[in-house]
């Protein structure tokens, strides 16, 4: 198996775990404080977008270095 495929898979798995953790924590926080749900939701979306951006950068780097 190619090392590029393994490293790309690790980046994607890490990003999906991180985004899942963000969503889980946001739901827990909104259940505890419903009045702050709008702020929590906005923050969670921004952080998830940043994690996805880093993951995309990681995939691009692994694909470029693998060739």
Secondary structure, 3 states (H helix, E strand, C coil): CCHHHHHHHHHHHHHHHHHHHHHHHHHHHHHHCHHHHHHHHHHHHHHHHHHHHHHHHHHHHHHHHHC
